[in-house]
Amino acid sequence: MTDITYHLAEVRARIERALERAGRAADSVTIVAVSKQQPADVVKAAFLAGQCHFGENYVQEALGKMSQLRDVPLIWHYIGRIQSNKARHIAEQFDWVHTVDRLSIATRLHDHRPWHADPLNVFIQVNQTGRPDRAGVLDSELEPLAREMKRLTRLRVRGLMTIPLPGASHDDVTAQFRRLRRTGEALADAGLTAGELSIGMSADFERAIAEGATCVRIGTAIFGQREH
Ligand SMILES: *Cc1c(COP(=O)(O)O)cnc(C)c1O
């Protein structure tokens, strides 16, 4: 077995155990393999090991891989910051976007989503750090944003996403995930989202699953350390 096959099997086994501990159904989490900085042949190797969902942070890098892999039925997730001049490429080429945090970007994604494609699946990114320099909509602005986005018929608002501050303690991360879950449940009850949660990366995906993650975004644990 190659490293990627082995690492994927290990990640899947850990996810299965975390779901079992949480009393959740075995297929209730989607693994998004974060393939930033990984070349197309590595993505292909992961696909051959059964991985279908891939996450990318940089539009140009992703477009290159998509064109090299256009014959492979991959599902692409955009998980990076969205510059407004890249929104068209994102709306045309990706299936999911995890990082929508303002109405102007949501509107651009909606306007550029091709009419023949399914609505674009989106998560609203929430900034729970209390730091204004971090990406994500502040808690206080979340519900109005979700209400406006509900009207954008070319988007399907799946739920909420957050990224804890690097270096946050386990307890802090768990508390943030739990708070996001409660906020997400309230929005879903109000009919504004589908109640899904994109939380959990290599360091904390088991805790995220315990807090209700439906999508985990895993890079290092599958592909190994990235170069910087
Ligand atoms: C890079 C990245 C990940 C994956 O991080 P790992 O720690 O390598 O699993 C997940 N989400 C986002 C938004 C990222 O930028």
The ligand as a Tripos MOL2 file, in Angstrom:
@<TRIPOS>MOLECULE
LIG
   15    15     1     0     0
SMALL
NO_CHARGES

@<TRIPOS>ATOM
      1 C1         -5.2460   23.6810    5.0060 C.3       1 LIG1
      2 C2         -6.6410   23.6740    5.4950 C.ar      1 LIG1
      3 C3         -7.2080   22.5270    6.0810 C.ar      1 LIG1
      4 C4         -6.4330   21.2500    6.3310 C.3       1 LIG1
      5 O1         -5.5410   21.4090    7.3790 O.3       1 LIG1
      6 P1         -4.7350   20.1410    7.9690 P.3       1 LIG1
      7 O2         -4.3310   20.6170    9.3200 O.co2     1 LIG1
      8 O3         -3.5910   19.9210    7.0570 O.co2     1 LIG1
      9 O4         -5.6570   19.0020    8.0160 O.co2     1 LIG1
     10 C5         -8.5440   22.5770    6.4440 C.ar      1 LIG1
     11 N1         -9.2910   23.6900    6.2780 N.ar      1 LIG1
     12 C6         -8.7820   24.8110    5.7330 C.ar      1 LIG1
     13 C7         -9.6630   25.9960    5.5830 C.3       1 LIG1
     14 C8         -7.4480   24.8410    5.3490 C.ar      1 LIG1
     15 O5         -6.9410   25.9640    4.8300 O.3       1 LIG1
@<TRIPOS>BOND
     1     1     2 1
     2     2     3 ar
     3     2    14 ar
     4     3     4 1
     5     3    10 ar
     6     4     5 1
     7     5     6 1
     8     6     7 2
     9     6     8 1
    10     6     9 1
    11    10    11 ar
    12    11    12 ar
    13    12    13 1
    14    12    14 ar
    15    14    15 1
@<TRIPOS>SUBSTRUCTURE
     1 LIG1         1 GROUP 0 **** ****
